[in-house]
Each structure stands twice: as C-alpha cells, then as structure tokens.
Amino acid sequence: MSEIINKKENTTQQAEKPWNGRFTEPTDAFVEAFTASVTFDQRMYQQDITGSIAHAKMLTHIGILNEEECQQIVEGLHTIKNTIEAGQFNWSIKLEDVHMNIEAALTDLIGITGKKLHTGRSRNDQVATDIRLYLRDEVDLIVTELKRLQTALIDLAEQEAETIMPGFTHLQTAQPVTFGHHILAWFESLERDHQRFLDCRKRINVMPLGAAALAGTTYPIDREFTAQLLGFENICENSLDAVSDRDFAIELTANAALLMTHLSRFSEELVLWASAQFNFVELSDSFCTGSSIMPQKKNPDVPELVRGKTGRVNGHLISLLTLMKGQPLAYNKDNQEDKEPLFDTVDTLKGSLKVYADMMQHIKVNKQVMHEAASRGFSTATDLADYLVRAGVPFRDAHEVVGKAVRLGIDTQRDLAELSLEELQDFSSDIKADVFSVLTLEGSVAARDHLGGTAPNQVRSAVKRARLRIAH
Ligand code: ARG
C-alpha cells in the first residue's frame, strides 16, 4: 500500500521534468536546488524568448511547424515576456533553468503546440545562444558608458591644456607636465579598452543555434535564416565547439579586468590628489562621504570602491578560466557556473563606468596648488641640461653641471629658476641670460612640442583627434 502511494507521489513530483520518461526516482530535493540555475539565469529571459521566436520562425520556414502553430508560439512567448516583466511569472526551481521554465509556461499557455518548440534544438545550443545575445547587448551598454567617461576626460583635458602639474616617476617629482596631458594618458588606456570591447563583440556575435546537443540535428534547418533574424554576423562552424567553448565570455571578462585595472590605477591617483597633502583636486561632495566620528573628513569613497571592486572582476576572470580548463568536449554542466561571474563582471563594470563618468564631469582642479608643487623639486633640471647640450656641452658633462646647481638649490632652499645668473655661470660659462626661459615651468612644457608631447598646443590637437577617434 505504502509502496503504491510512494509511487504515485513520485509520479506527480516527476510530472514536470522533461526527462521523466527515463527516470524512475524523483530528484533529491537538495540536488534539485543545487543543480538549478533559474535563480540567476532568469536574467536572460529576453534573450531566451528572442532566440525561441527566431527558432520557431525558422522551423516554420522549413515546414516543420505550420503558420498557425508559429503564431501561437510567438504570441504565447510575448505573453510570457509581459508576465515576467510585470513580476507575475512563477519561476520554479523544479524546472531548473530559465529555458525549461519558459518552455513549460508556453505549454501551459498554448497546449500541445508549445511542446513542438524544442524540435531540432537542445538547451546546450539554446543557452550558448542566450549568453551570446546577452553579452552582445551588454557590450553595447559598456561601450556607451565608456565613451561617456572618455568624453568627460577629453573635456577636462581641453579645459586644463595649460595647467601645469609635476609629472612623476617613482612618485617623485620628475618633470613638469600639463594636467591635460596627464588626463589624456588615461584616455589612451581607456581607448585601447574601447577597441578591445569592440573587437571581442565580433567573436561574441556568432550563432551556436543549430548545434543542438552537440552533433547538430537531423532536421533540414536553415541556420542562415535564424542568424539573420537574430542579427548574428556569423554562424558557429562546428557544433561541438558551439555548445562547448565559453572563450568569448572569458575574453569579455579579461577585457573588463583590464579596464577595471585602469580605473583602479586612476582611482589611486584621485585618492592621492584629493588628500590634504596633495590637494591637487577636489571631488564633488556628491561623490564622497564623511566620517561618523571625525568631522573634518571628506572621503573619496567612489575611487576607493572602484579600486576595491577591481579585485572581484579579476577574481571572476580566474573563475572562468579555471571553469574551462578541465573540460573535455562538448557541453558539460560545469558551464552553468559561467553565469554568476559573468553577470557580476558586467554589473560591476557598468556601475564603475557610470559613477566615474559622472564624477569626472564634476571634478575641481586646484591649478595654483599643482603649479606650486611643480615648481618645487627641481623639475626643470633636465631642461637646463638640454640647454647646455644645445650650447655644445656633451650631455654627461651637462648632467654634472646641473647636479651642482641643484645641490646649491637644495643647500639654499631655492629652485633653479631662483638662482642668479652669476651663480649659474659659476658652474658653466655656457649659461647665458636666456637660460631663464627654459627654467620656467611654462617654458619647459612648451618646449616638448611634438606629437605625444606635453606642450599645451599638442594637448589641444590631441583633444581634437581624441574626439574623432571615439566617434566611431
Ligand atoms: N542551465 C544550463 C546551463 O546554464 C543549460 C544547459 C543545460 N543542458 C543540459 N544538458 N543539462 O548551462
């Protein structure tokens, strides 16, 4: 008796599973939750529905479904989409993932025709398609935010083309540079990131659908037809590869890790510059927080957090590489683990870019303080050496002359430009009255007047080129 009841319970419990026919025992409740992905992959519902609609249209095009069935499926899927967006869809862990939840809901809604949708398809090519469609959309959003940040940097560089700051190596004052030039250095890193995202989009935008479980399908499918409906530029050439590799997702995450690393370095500078010790910039109050105990504090939380969040994206890259490294062909359930790192990568990156683009539009630059800092630390010493070389002194001898002049400056607490002509001439008779034009900060930056140099007019033309470079 109890056996019969159990058997009956099993049957009810199993009723929803597509593999019901093969199994005699129900899934363990914990295993059901452990293997399910619906709690996180429901994020791809739109892509899943878009992919299914295209698949249904292709099946109709080749005569597997008739027009009426196709219309029922398409309308049913639209209804499901609306239900999800209204927050009224009942996601079930028993149905494991976004794909089976939507398919089951379709069958509930339109009956037997719903069961025909999965013809010539497997969840293996379905999920690979969904991720690619999802990442394609996300790359476009990432690029939009990135360009907004790049534009903010270009605007700032243009505004600060003549502002002088100390340039650093080893975080020691090295030579004066213009602040606009410094900001454009960050633009260059971000522009390479921009190009990397555009480039990886090409490898994301390739269609796996048609690979089915791993070997392709016996139906006379028209993959070009489906690809065109979904806006895929190319079609995966090999069915085993199509369902198996997630290299495109790893590539995107690697690009994200590099971009976050750039933002992290930039953050480090902003944190330093916003400190009382540097006082080069002031971040807007709306991007900082105070301290609950120290009334004087204004903390640069946004750059600090972006610097901190770089760690999780770098971690996701390692997760995905490790996820892939031991997998034989073709699909393995391991791949279900690609989603959480990917989703968090995308969220973290988009959030960091957004907050950075907004913050950089409101940064206040303390030009006076920067200029003051550049005039300390003998930042024009190299200019004096170059001056002597132009007067015929070999560079090594010039280096020594300048070293002595710096020594005098240190001993008497004066910058090179503050030494008298007579004092300078004691070190070398090749020094003439015109030397002071190279010892000033303005003269120093203006002299570096070549492509890629720090001179204000070079910054202005770099700004013009930068605007054109991000336009497409
Ligand atoms: N939820 C699965 C994933 O994310 C979908 C594919 C499952 N395929 C399978 N044969 N179990 O990878």
Boltz pocket constraint, residues with backbone or C-beta under 6 A from the ligand:
constraints:
  - pocket:
      binder: B
      contacts: [[A, 37], [A, 41], [A, 96], [A, 97], [A, 123], [A, 124], [A, 127], [A, 332], [A, 333], [A, 335], [A, 336], [A, 337]]
      max_distance: 6.0
